[in-house]
Amino acid sequence: MTKSIEAPVRTRSAEPASDRWPLHVAKARLSEVLQRANAHGPQVISVHGKEAAVVLSLKDFDRLNDGRTGQALIDALRACPASLNDLIAEPVFGTVSEPVRGLGS
């Protein structure tokens, strides 16, 4: 009598490895992703095995953003005495003398 050797059955774990989540699991367990982001820090979401996005708690986002809204840059540009036309010495791109093929006329 010969014994048959059975291969172990592999199952996909629905548990993410620490702070990493495949997209399909993150979508199904969004509440848990958010809770972990608040309790344990940033949660990385991957798409097709590649890191694609990070979920941060609002506290972490505010800390990284440091309260900046971009308003300081807008105010500085408005206060600048020169116009953008004065700052550009020559055109970045030359003129188009012939229409580009495939884009009409």
Backbone as CSV, one residue per row, in Angstrom:
resi,resn,N_x,N_y,N_z,CA_x,CA_y,CA_z,C_x,C_y,C_z
1,MET,0.834,-1.174,0.000,0.000,0.000,0.000,0.885,1.245,0.000
2,THR,0.596,2.164,-0.920,1.377,3.391,-1.016,0.631,4.533,-0.358
3,LYS,1.387,5.357,0.276,0.786,6.528,0.918,0.808,7.686,-0.054
4,SER,-0.283,8.394,-0.124,-0.298,9.597,-0.958,0.074,10.789,-0.089
5,ILE,0.881,11.626,-0.665,1.296,12.828,0.052,0.434,13.973,-0.426
6,GLU,-0.252,14.568,0.511,-1.134,15.678,0.155,-0.414,17.003,0.352
7,ALA,-0.557,17.847,-0.622,0.030,19.183,-0.513,-0.779,20.003,0.472
8,PRO,-0.121,20.829,1.251,-0.874,21.674,2.182,-1.767,22.643,1.420
9,VAL,-2.907,22.892,1.975,-3.849,23.824,1.365,-3.428,25.233,1.746
10,ARG,-3.246,26.063,0.743,-2.883,27.453,0.999,-4.132,28.307,0.980
11,THR,-4.252,29.112,1.983,-5.395,30.024,2.027,-4.858,31.443,2.048
12,ARG,-5.591,32.326,1.445,-5.221,33.734,1.475,-5.689,34.328,2.780
13,SER,-4.779,34.923,3.464,-5.126,35.564,4.723,-5.781,36.909,4.451
14,ALA,-6.882,37.150,5.131,-7.552,38.440,4.991,-6.919,39.470,5.916
15,GLU,-6.058,39.019,6.823,-5.385,39.937,7.739,-4.243,40.643,7.028
16,PRO,-4.212,41.940,7.068,-3.095,42.656,6.461,-1.841,42.474,7.308
17,ALA,-0.693,42.531,6.661,0.575,42.479,7.386,0.810,43.849,7.998
18,SER,0.733,43.939,9.284,0.917,45.164,10.063,0.100,46.334,9.526
19,ASP,0.752,47.290,8.888,0.062,48.501,8.438,-0.123,48.514,6.928
20,ARG,-0.094,47.367,6.303,-0.205,47.258,4.844,-1.512,46.544,4.487
21,TRP,-2.218,47.094,3.497,-3.516,46.557,3.112,-3.615,46.442,1.594
22,PRO,-3.938,45.273,1.061,-4.286,45.205,-0.362,-5.596,45.971,-0.564
23,LEU,-5.766,46.563,-1.717,-6.927,47.410,-1.966,-8.244,46.700,-1.685
24,HIS,-8.388,45.453,-2.146,-9.678,44.768,-1.965,-9.999,44.555,-0.482
25,VAL,-8.982,44.347,0.339,-9.208,44.179,1.778,-9.510,45.534,2.413
26,ALA,-8.770,46.572,2.018,-9.001,47.913,2.567,-10.417,48.394,2.259
27,LYS,-10.899,48.105,1.038,-12.257,48.524,0.679,-13.285,47.804,1.540
28,ALA,-13.071,46.524,1.767,-14.032,45.741,2.543,-13.988,46.091,4.027
29,ARG,-12.838,46.592,4.495,-12.669,46.841,5.924,-12.233,48.277,6.191
30,LEU,-12.835,49.216,5.475,-12.444,50.616,5.575,-12.515,51.153,7.000
31,SER,-13.548,50.784,7.745,-13.669,51.261,9.130,-12.454,50.849,9.951
32,GLU,-11.995,49.602,9.765,-10.826,49.125,10.507,-9.557,49.849,10.060
33,VAL,-9.431,50.116,8.754,-8.272,50.869,8.251,-8.218,52.234,8.928
34,LEU,-9.370,52.912,9.008,-9.426,54.230,9.636,-9.115,54.157,11.125
35,GLN,-9.661,53.145,11.801,-9.385,52.984,13.230,-7.898,52.745,13.475
36,ARG,-7.282,51.901,12.647,-5.851,51.629,12.812,-5.010,52.867,12.494
37,ALA,-5.431,53.655,11.504,-4.697,54.888,11.197,-4.731,55.831,12.399
38,ASN,-5.872,55.913,13.060,-5.994,56.772,14.241,-5.208,56.226,15.425
39,ALA,-5.198,54.910,15.591,-4.563,54.313,16.766,-3.082,53.998,16.578
40,HIS,-2.690,53.612,15.356,-1.340,53.086,15.158,-0.515,53.815,14.106
41,GLY,-1.085,54.802,13.439,-0.324,55.543,12.438,-0.733,55.208,11.019
42,PRO,0.016,55.731,10.063,-0.334,55.606,8.641,-0.536,54.155,8.197
43,GLN,-1.524,53.960,7.319,-1.842,52.649,6.760,-1.612,52.721,5.250
44,VAL,-0.812,51.801,4.736,-0.436,51.798,3.322,-1.366,50.860,2.555
45,ILE,-1.896,51.352,1.444,-2.779,50.551,0.598,-2.049,50.253,-0.699
46,SER,-2.086,48.979,-1.094,-1.395,48.583,-2.325,-2.400,48.161,-3.390
47,VAL,-2.008,48.398,-4.636,-2.803,47.994,-5.793,-1.905,47.118,-6.651
48,HIS,-2.348,45.902,-6.884,-1.567,44.928,-7.650,-0.163,44.764,-7.068
49,GLY,-0.069,44.753,-5.742,1.197,44.524,-5.069,2.114,45.731,-4.961
50,LYS,1.708,46.862,-5.499,2.543,48.070,-5.429,1.879,49.095,-4.518
51,GLU,2.676,49.694,-3.643,2.144,50.706,-2.742,1.572,51.863,-3.552
52,ALA,0.323,52.244,-3.236,-0.359,53.243,-4.053,-0.876,54.434,-3.256
53,ALA,-1.197,54.232,-1.988,-1.797,55.319,-1.214,-1.526,55.101,0.269
54,VAL,-1.711,56.180,1.033,-1.544,56.112,2.481,-2.764,56.754,3.126
55,VAL,-3.301,56.094,4.138,-4.404,56.658,4.920,-3.794,57.178,6.214
56,LEU,-4.005,58.470,6.471,-3.490,59.117,7.677,-4.644,59.541,8.569
57,SER,-4.369,59.590,9.855,-5.351,60.200,10.747,-5.335,61.700,10.478
58,LEU,-6.397,62.369,10.825,-6.452,63.818,10.641,-5.373,64.500,11.482
59,LYS,-5.104,63.959,12.659,-4.054,64.508,13.525,-2.691,64.438,12.830
60,ASP,-2.364,63.277,12.213,-1.095,63.141,11.494,-1.040,64.065,10.280
61,PHE,-2.150,64.173,9.565,-2.198,65.051,8.397,-1.941,66.501,8.792
62,ASP,-2.623,66.957,9.843,-2.444,68.336,10.306,-1.011,68.580,10.766
63,ARG,-0.408,67.592,11.420,0.976,67.725,11.879,1.918,67.850,10.685
64,LEU,1.708,67.024,9.645,2.557,67.082,8.460,2.332,68.361,7.661
65,ASN,1.092,68.776,7.603,0.730,69.973,6.849,1.126,71.239,7.592
66,ASP,1.277,71.136,8.901,1.694,72.237,9.753,0.776,73.452,9.607
67,GLY,-0.498,73.195,9.333,-1.453,74.281,9.231,-1.331,75.136,7.990
68,ARG,-0.456,74.756,7.070,-0.257,75.561,5.859,-1.411,75.333,4.882
69,THR,-1.857,76.400,4.299,-2.954,76.309,3.338,-2.543,76.758,1.948
70,GLY,-1.368,77.329,1.817,-0.945,77.900,0.552,-1.224,79.385,0.474
71,GLN,-1.919,79.912,1.457,-2.274,81.327,1.447,-1.031,82.211,1.500
72,ALA,0.013,81.795,2.208,1.235,82.602,2.289,1.869,82.760,0.910
73,LEU,1.868,81.700,0.114,2.423,81.785,-1.243,1.576,82.708,-2.112
74,ILE,0.269,82.591,-2.015,-0.634,83.461,-2.784,-0.393,84.920,-2.413
75,ASP,-0.281,85.192,-1.116,-0.044,86.569,-0.662,1.297,87.092,-1.174
76,ALA,2.337,86.254,-1.149,3.659,86.678,-1.624,3.646,86.972,-3.115
77,LEU,2.952,86.152,-3.905,2.869,86.396,-5.345,2.095,87.669,-5.650
78,ARG,1.031,87.911,-4.900,0.249,89.138,-5.111,1.048,90.378,-4.736
79,ALA,1.938,90.254,-3.751,2.740,91.398,-3.300,3.954,91.639,-4.189
80,CYS,4.273,90.686,-5.062,5.447,90.804,-5.928,5.235,91.943,-6.923
81,PRO,6.207,92.885,-7.049,6.031,94.024,-7.948,6.113,93.644,-9.428
82,ALA,6.781,92.563,-9.771,6.928,92.171,-11.174,5.778,91.266,-11.589
83,SER,5.412,91.365,-12.844,4.412,90.437,-13.355,5.135,89.209,-13.887
84,LEU,4.424,88.149,-14.114,5.042,86.937,-14.651,5.646,87.194,-16.026
85,ASN,5.038,88.063,-16.811,5.577,88.382,-18.139,6.965,89.024,-18.040
86,ASP,7.186,89.803,-16.986,8.494,90.427,-16.799,9.558,89.409,-16.408
87,LEU,9.136,88.320,-15.789,10.083,87.322,-15.308,10.532,86.350,-16.395
88,ILE,9.738,86.187,-17.445,10.064,85.255,-18.521,10.776,86.018,-19.625
89,ALA,12.053,85.679,-19.846,12.864,86.412,-20.819,12.505,86.031,-22.247
90,GLU,12.296,84.758,-22.522,11.934,84.331,-23.866,10.942,83.186,-23.760
91,PRO,10.181,82.954,-24.810,9.175,81.888,-24.739,9.817,80.531,-24.439
92,VAL,9.121,79.763,-23.668,9.606,78.427,-23.326,9.537,77.521,-24.538
93,PHE,8.485,77.641,-25.329,8.290,76.825,-26.522,8.277,77.736,-27.741
94,GLY,8.818,77.253,-28.847,8.768,78.011,-30.089,7.363,78.007,-30.654
95,THR,7.185,78.745,-31.722,5.877,78.778,-32.354,5.715,77.553,-33.245
96,VAL,4.480,77.174,-33.480,4.182,76.029,-34.338,3.861,76.561,-35.721
97,SER,4.678,76.201,-36.698,4.445,76.695,-38.049,3.566,75.748,-38.851
98,GLU,3.546,74.480,-38.496,2.708,73.509,-39.190,1.805,72.832,-38.168
99,PRO,0.572,72.483,-38.583,-0.296,71.779,-37.648,0.283,70.407,-37.316
100,VAL,0.041,69.978,-36.096,0.525,68.660,-35.682,-0.344,67.605,-36.329
101,ARG,0.299,66.610,-36.929,-0.421,65.562,-37.638,-1.363,64.821,-36.692
102,GLY,-2.573,64.607,-37.146,-3.551,63.854,-36.375,-4.379,64.702,-35.429
103,LEU,-4.127,65.994,-35.372,-4.883,66.843,-34.453,-5.804,67.807,-35.199
104,GLY,-6.253,67.425,-36.344,-7.191,68.282,-37.079,-6.517,68.947,-38.259
105,SER,-7.176,69.933,-38.824,-6.783,70.606,-40.060,-5.414,70.233,-40.485
